[in-house]
Amino acid sequence: MRDSEAQPVYYCGVVPEIVIWRVATLMIKRHGEYARSQSDMRAEQLAANGDPVGAAVWRRITDAIKQFTNATPSGPLH
């Protein structure tokens, strides 16, 4: 591998945004209209089990699912 090739940068405990979006996509494919509630449930389970970092990651996934499934345009209609 050459030095000029871009490599993802991982920091301890930090999940890259692309991974969040990929998981959100998989959740939607697997759970359909229930993806958001399943993601919320997972965040709650992790928080209840004392894993605030895992819960925070699943809240990010829930937010991505909300954005993917939002049918309302974000700006003014032209």
C-alpha positions as CSV (number, residue, x, y, z in Angstrom):
1,M,0.0,0.0,0.0
2,R,1.2,3.5,-0.8
3,D,1.3,6.4,1.6
4,S,-0.9,8.4,-0.7
5,E,-3.8,5.9,-0.4
6,A,-6.5,7.2,2.0
7,Q,-7.1,5.0,5.0
8,P,-10.0,5.4,7.5
9,V,-8.9,6.9,10.7
10,Y,-10.2,5.1,13.9
11,Y,-9.9,6.7,17.3
12,C,-10.4,4.7,20.4
13,G,-14.2,4.4,20.9
14,V,-15.2,6.4,17.9
15,V,-17.4,4.9,15.2
16,P,-16.9,6.5,11.8
17,E,-20.0,8.1,10.3
18,I,-20.0,5.8,7.3
19,V,-20.4,2.8,9.6
20,I,-23.4,4.5,11.3
21,W,-25.1,5.0,7.9
22,R,-24.3,1.5,6.7
23,V,-25.9,0.0,9.9
24,A,-28.9,2.3,9.5
25,T,-29.3,1.1,5.9
26,L,-29.1,-2.5,7.0
27,M,-31.6,-1.9,9.8
28,I,-34.1,-0.5,7.3
29,K,-33.6,-3.4,5.0
30,R,-34.0,-5.9,7.8
31,H,-36.7,-4.3,9.9
32,G,-38.5,-2.0,7.4
33,E,-40.9,0.3,9.1
34,Y,-39.8,-1.0,12.5
35,A,-36.1,-0.1,12.0
36,R,-36.4,3.0,14.1
37,S,-38.2,1.3,17.0
38,Q,-35.7,-1.6,16.9
39,S,-32.8,0.8,17.0
40,D,-34.3,2.7,19.9
41,M,-34.9,-0.5,21.8
42,R,-31.3,-1.5,21.3
43,A,-30.1,1.8,22.6
44,E,-32.3,1.5,25.7
45,Q,-31.0,-2.1,26.3
46,L,-27.4,-1.0,26.2
47,A,-28.1,2.0,28.5
48,A,-29.9,-0.2,31.0
49,N,-26.9,-2.7,30.9
50,G,-24.5,0.1,31.8
51,D,-23.0,0.7,28.3
52,P,-23.5,4.4,27.6
53,V,-21.1,4.4,24.7
54,G,-22.9,1.6,22.9
55,A,-26.2,3.4,23.6
56,A,-24.9,6.6,22.1
57,V,-23.8,4.7,19.0
58,W,-27.3,3.3,18.6
59,R,-28.9,6.7,19.1
60,R,-26.7,7.9,16.2
61,I,-28.0,5.0,14.2
62,T,-31.6,5.9,15.1
63,D,-31.0,9.5,14.0
64,A,-29.6,8.2,10.7
65,I,-32.7,6.0,10.2
66,K,-34.9,9.1,10.9
67,Q,-33.0,11.0,8.2
68,F,-33.2,8.1,5.7
69,T,-37.0,7.6,6.2
70,N,-37.9,11.3,6.3
71,A,-40.2,12.0,3.4
72,T,-40.4,15.7,4.1
73,P,-38.2,17.9,1.9
74,S,-35.5,19.6,3.9
75,G,-35.7,22.9,2.0
76,P,-38.2,25.1,0.1
77,L,-39.9,23.5,-2.9
78,H,-39.0,25.1,-6.2
